[in-house]
Structure formats: structure tokens, C-alpha cells
């Protein structure tokens, strides 16, 4: 009799634990669905070029690379990125190519939403460049 109560109690505990885990996983899936909304409006890209050369900007999304803009040496400029240049889940990378040079650089992937501003600072050595979103 004591053994059967222990077995029943352990089964009840396992069922309660599985129920708790299942509801937690369901809540996480709902949160992920909210994050994965596509970007429906423009995103602003602010670029500060501290490089001594003109630089070509490429937007990288969903495995595609698109030439986007060119920024003159030692200039600051803002661009509006249309939603079609942003990945399905709002993920974007910026590629840089120094005109007259052989060096290229790709930023880390950033997650953006409609209305966000991306600040890209291009340094003398492209690999020292930085990107941020707010």
C-alpha cells in the first residue's frame, strides 16, 4: 500500500511538471511570434564615414546582397532603408567596400523594427567599424 502511494505521488508530480513545461514552451512560442513580425515601414540608416576613401554600402538580408548607397570620404549622411531590403524577421547586415581598395567588411547582424534608427560608423580600417540600433 505504501509503495503504491509513492508511485501514484511520483506520477502526479511528473504530470504536474510536464504541464508546467508545456505551458512555458507555449508562452515562449507566442513571444517569438511577436518578435518575428516583418518590418512594414522604413528604417533610417545614419552613416558617419571616418575613412579617407569613398565607401559603397551593401545591404545583406535573406541571403541576398544588394548595392544600396555610396558615401563620400569623411562625410555624414542619412538614408532611408525601404522594408524590401530588410530580412523577413527584421534581420539586416551592412556590407562595406572601400572604393579603390581591396578591403571589404560586413557588420554583425542586427535586428530592426519599423521606425528604428541604425547608426553605422565607418573607420579608417573597415574592420574597426561599428553598428548600433535604437
BELMONOR-V714020 format. One record per helix or strand of 3 or more residues. SS is the DSSP state (2 for helix, 1 for strand). FROM is the first residue (numbers start at 0). TO is the last residue. If there is no record, write none. Layout:
ss:SS from:FROM to:TO
ss:SS from:FROM to:TO
This chain:
ss:2 from:1 to:34
ss:1 from:42 to:48
ss:1 from:54 to:60
ss:1 from:63 to:70
ss:1 from:75 to:80
ss:2 from:82 to:84
ss:1 from:90 to:97
ss:1 from:103 to:105
ss:1 from:116 to:121
ss:2 from:125 to:127
ss:1 from:129 to:132
